[in-house]
Amino acid sequence: MKIKISDIENRDEKYQIIDFSEIIEEFNKDVPVNAKLKVEVLDNIVIISGKISAKLNLTCDICLKDFTKDFNFDVKETYNKYSLKDSYSQEFELKFDSFTEDLNGKDEIDITDFVYQSVILHIPNKLVCDINCKGDENLNKYLKKDFSDPRLEVFKKIKIEKDN
């Protein structure tokens, strides 16, 4: 789903509410990702804000079993209609509102891509099906319990003498 910035600029209220509901196959082939977004155009800035909810099919990093997890989060992204890097010729301090994406004169924003990237950024680094997951017994018997490297055993025999 793509939206045209010029269509929003031509409206009296200069914003558009988008009810997004699409199936993104990388996440779940049965349940759509839903979002209620407000796209606002203020001079040379476009702001997208709202809520996203998704049900993702994931694999536990500990037991390797598949599980589903619900995600609900707020988003806010700022776009510059034109590139700002030309206006910054010297070093400058980055502030909280300095992180924007340049559209470089493009008149469209891909909402599907925006929602996809937002969900990806909210997936935790370690995926665990349950807080108490101990792993699969069949898998654990194949895991190496001793993590010592036999090549480093020689260093255990070194004696260091202190000079007084």
C-alpha positions as CSV (number, residue, x, y, z in Angstrom):
1,M,0.0,0.0,0.0
2,K,1.5,3.3,-1.1
3,I,0.3,6.8,-0.3
4,K,0.9,10.0,-2.2
5,I,2.2,12.9,-0.2
6,S,0.7,15.4,-2.6
7,D,-2.8,13.9,-2.1
8,I,-2.5,14.6,1.7
9,E,-1.1,18.1,1.0
10,N,-4.1,19.0,-1.1
11,R,-6.5,18.1,1.8
12,D,-7.8,20.9,4.0
13,E,-6.7,19.2,7.2
14,K,-3.2,18.1,5.8
15,Y,-3.4,14.6,7.3
16,Q,-4.9,11.2,6.5
17,I,-5.9,8.4,8.8
18,I,-5.0,5.0,7.4
19,D,-6.5,1.7,8.6
20,F,-3.9,-0.8,7.5
21,S,-4.7,-4.6,7.5
22,E,-2.5,-6.8,5.3
23,I,-1.0,-10.2,5.4
24,I,2.7,-10.0,5.5
25,E,3.8,-13.6,4.7
26,E,7.2,-13.3,6.4
27,F,5.3,-12.9,9.7
28,N,2.2,-15.0,9.5
29,K,0.4,-16.4,6.4
30,D,-3.0,-16.5,8.2
31,V,-3.3,-13.4,10.3
32,P,-3.0,-9.8,8.9
33,V,-0.8,-7.2,10.5
34,N,-3.1,-4.3,11.6
35,A,-2.2,-0.6,12.1
36,K,-4.1,2.6,12.6
37,L,-1.8,5.3,11.4
38,K,-2.0,9.1,11.0
39,V,0.1,10.5,8.1
40,E,0.6,14.3,8.6
41,V,2.3,16.7,6.2
42,L,3.8,19.8,7.8
43,D,5.7,22.0,5.2
44,N,8.7,19.8,4.2
45,I,8.1,17.1,6.9
46,V,5.9,14.1,6.9
47,I,5.1,12.4,10.2
48,I,3.6,8.9,10.5
49,S,2.3,8.0,14.0
50,G,0.0,5.4,15.4
51,K,-0.4,1.8,16.7
52,I,0.6,-1.5,15.1
53,S,-0.5,-4.9,16.2
54,A,0.7,-8.2,14.8
55,K,0.7,-11.9,15.6
56,L,4.0,-13.5,14.6
57,N,5.0,-17.1,14.1
58,L,8.4,-17.5,15.7
59,T,10.9,-20.2,16.7
60,C,12.2,-20.5,20.2
61,D,16.0,-20.0,20.4
62,I,16.3,-22.5,23.3
63,C,14.0,-25.5,22.4
64,L,13.5,-24.8,18.7
65,K,9.8,-25.2,18.9
66,D,7.4,-22.9,16.9
67,F,5.2,-20.5,18.9
68,T,3.2,-17.3,18.2
69,K,3.6,-14.0,19.9
70,D,1.4,-10.9,19.9
71,F,3.0,-7.5,19.4
72,N,1.3,-4.2,20.1
73,F,3.3,-1.0,20.0
74,D,3.3,2.7,19.1
75,V,5.2,4.1,16.2
76,K,6.3,7.6,15.2
77,E,8.5,8.2,12.2
78,T,9.5,11.5,10.6
79,Y,10.4,11.9,6.9
80,N,12.0,14.9,5.2
81,K,10.6,15.5,1.7
82,Y,14.0,16.8,0.5
83,S,17.5,15.8,1.6
84,L,18.9,17.6,4.6
85,K,22.5,16.5,4.3
86,D,23.3,19.4,1.9
87,S,22.3,22.0,4.6
88,Y,24.7,20.4,7.1
89,S,28.1,21.3,5.8
90,Q,29.8,21.2,9.2
91,E,29.7,18.9,12.2
92,F,26.6,19.2,14.3
93,E,25.2,17.6,17.5
94,L,22.5,15.0,16.9
95,K,19.4,15.5,19.0
96,F,16.4,13.2,19.5
97,D,14.5,14.8,16.6
98,S,17.5,14.6,14.3
99,F,16.8,11.1,13.2
100,T,14.6,11.4,10.1
101,E,14.5,9.6,6.8
102,D,15.0,11.6,3.6
103,L,12.6,11.1,0.8
104,N,14.8,13.0,-1.7
105,G,11.8,14.5,-3.5
106,K,9.8,11.3,-3.8
107,D,6.0,11.8,-3.6
108,E,5.2,8.3,-2.3
109,I,5.6,6.4,1.0
110,D,5.2,2.6,1.1
111,I,3.1,2.0,4.2
112,T,3.5,-1.8,3.9
113,D,7.3,-1.4,4.0
114,F,7.0,1.1,6.9
115,V,4.8,-1.4,8.9
116,Y,7.2,-4.3,8.0
117,Q,10.3,-2.5,9.2
118,S,8.5,-1.3,12.4
119,V,7.6,-4.9,13.3
120,I,11.1,-6.2,12.5
121,L,12.6,-3.6,14.9
122,H,10.3,-4.7,17.7
123,I,11.2,-8.4,17.6
124,P,13.6,-9.1,20.5
125,N,17.1,-10.4,19.8
126,K,16.5,-13.6,21.9
127,L,13.2,-15.4,21.0
128,V,11.9,-17.5,23.9
129,C,8.6,-19.4,23.9
130,D,8.3,-19.2,27.7
131,I,10.3,-17.5,30.4
132,N,10.9,-20.9,32.0
133,C,11.9,-22.7,28.8
134,K,14.7,-25.1,29.6
135,G,15.1,-26.5,26.1
136,D,14.2,-29.8,24.6
137,E,15.7,-32.9,26.4
138,N,16.5,-34.6,23.1
139,L,18.4,-31.5,22.0
140,N,20.2,-30.9,25.3
141,K,21.9,-34.3,25.3
142,Y,23.7,-33.3,22.1
143,L,24.9,-29.9,23.4
144,K,28.4,-29.7,24.7
145,K,28.5,-29.2,28.5
146,D,32.3,-28.6,28.8
147,F,33.3,-25.4,27.1
148,S,37.1,-25.6,27.9
149,D,39.4,-25.7,24.9
150,P,42.1,-28.4,25.3
151,R,44.6,-26.2,23.5
152,L,44.5,-23.7,26.3
153,E,45.4,-26.3,29.1
154,V,49.0,-25.3,28.8
155,F,48.3,-22.0,30.3
156,K,47.0,-23.6,33.5
157,K,50.6,-24.9,34.2
158,I,52.3,-21.5,33.9
159,K,53.7,-20.2,37.2
160,I,54.1,-16.5,37.6
161,E,56.8,-15.3,40.0
162,K,56.4,-11.9,41.6
163,D,59.4,-9.6,42.0
164,N,59.5,-7.8,45.3
